[in-house]
């Protein structure tokens, strides 16, 4: 008959301090009073597994209570690291492996490591034999070089070619004819000799490079003919004179950019080449700031630059009048934003590619005009107030512009400015509706009665069109009443008759 299992066990108290020579403090544990939640922390404190059901957990505690030889193992102190020891990932580094190779493996550094047969060491050590061979070769090369000075030639030492520099450079090495022998060079002499040869080689490189620059300067082609612009010719002359002054007289054998004229068999010089001209069919002219005209070839007009101003409105206000480096450059002339429409629009005839302006128009109007609901329709483009014109209306002042287009102390974003201008334009249109209606009633719905006055017409290309927007019609109607006394009196009489 088997004995009943023990329910009361004597176990060491968890967390007590181990003192050598003293008995461990024990406590009595009643298993029948402990739940599974109580058993698992106790097993974990003794370093025993905590998996399984209650019966297995109790069995582990009973076995542990009987094996008192394992109790002291729970209190073995953790091995401390010593100063300078290398463990873990540091022990695998190149520096740690090199240190172990030089000083041997320290005690407690872990198992021995062997070099991977597929790996390559990070650095290859130079053995003493190899260093001795290289030192002997260097000494022999220096002795052979310094023993026989050379003039304006080359010397080869074990495959290394060194260039001579003339009589002033004879003293390359240290020699002595005293007592019919030669002095053995010391370490200091060898180092000085190396520095001297390095300086001579650098001087030769500089002279060769300077000769190449002179050759390129003397063979430089003359600038292309750009018309009878006195400023360009003057600047070209000044540049050549300045360059001639910089060239030493020993090298300036011929003035730059002066080529002899080719001659025929009879000895007569060929005439100067005709200046490059532009095909009249491709020639266009636009007027820039200050009345300066720019003539260009439409076949050389590049594609519009891919730039945006929605996040840098301040740059838009500046580059609208003054061109930037990232903008459009035509014939060496930077073009401000305000003139791009004259170059790219199809109806102006200043673009070979008929799609150039139609493709770029949306981006350009996004800067100048508040972006319409339907960008493809020009009707909407005419409805909204120009952003730059709004800036000009406020005195061309950024401070005044942001004072109007700011909310709660923060500047409006591009879309908010568009919405504000759109609302402003709607109000202007509503205010213009009565005057536009009056003009249509007086001259007819299509304004055909005012055709002879040419007040409500405008030219677009080679065709004459009639205004269709209310604000333009109202503006012209008010101006007509102010300047034409007969029209004003007829209008007042018609108003009296209707009343």
LINNORQUI-V270626 format. One line per field, one symbol per residue. psi: psi as a letter, one per 30 degrees, with the letter a starting at -180 (. if undefined). burial: I if it has 24 or more other ideal C-beta (glycine too) atoms within 12 Angstrom, else O. Layout:
BEGIN
psi: ???
burial: ???
END
This chain:
BEGIN
psi: klkkkkfjkjlkkkflkkkkfllkklkkkjeffklefeeeeeeefgglkgllaeeeeeeeeeeeffifffefffgklkjlklkfljlbffffleeeeeeeeeflklkggalkkkkkfflkkekkkjleeeeeeeeeeeeeeeeeefeiklkhalkkjhfkkkklgaefgeieljlkgkggakkkkleeeeeeeeeeeeeeeeeeeeeeeeeeeeeeefgkllklkgahjeeeeeeeeeeeeeeeefklfffifkklhjkkkklaffgkkklkkklklkkffgklklkakggkkjklkffgkllkkillgfgieeeeeefeekllfgakkjhfkkkleffeefefkeffghkejffeeeefeeeeffeekkklejffkfeeeffkkkeeeeeefgghkeeeefeehkkhgkkkleeeeeeeeeeeeeeeeeffeeeeeeeeeefleggffgeffhegllkjbglklkkfkeeeeeeeeeeefefjeeeeeeeeeeeeef.
burial: OOOOOOOOIOIIOOOOOOOOOOOIOOOOIOIOOOOOOOIIOIIOOIOIOOOOOOOOIIOIIIOIIOOOOOIOOIOOOOOOOOOOOIOOOOOOOOOIIOOIOOOOOOOOIOOOOOOOOOOOOOOOOOOOOOOOOOOOOOIOIIIIIIIOIIOOOOIOOOOOOIIIIOOOIOOIIIOOOOOOOOOOIOOOOIOOIIOIIOOIOOOOOOOOOOOOOIOOIOOOOOOOOOOOOOOOOOOOOOOIOOOOOOIOOOOOOOOIOOOOOOOOOOOOOOOOOOOOOOOOOOOIOIOIOOOOOIIIIIOOIIOIIOIOIOOOIOOIIOIIOOIOOOIIOIIOOOIIIIIIIIIIIOOOOIIIOOOIIOOIIIIIIIIIIIIIOOOOOOOOIIIIIIIIOIIOOOOOOOOOIOOOIOOOOOOOOOOOIIOIIIOIIOOIIOOIOOIIOIIIOIIOOOIOOIOOOOIIOOOOOOOOOIIOIIIIIIOIIIOIIOOOOOIOOOIOOOOOOOO
END
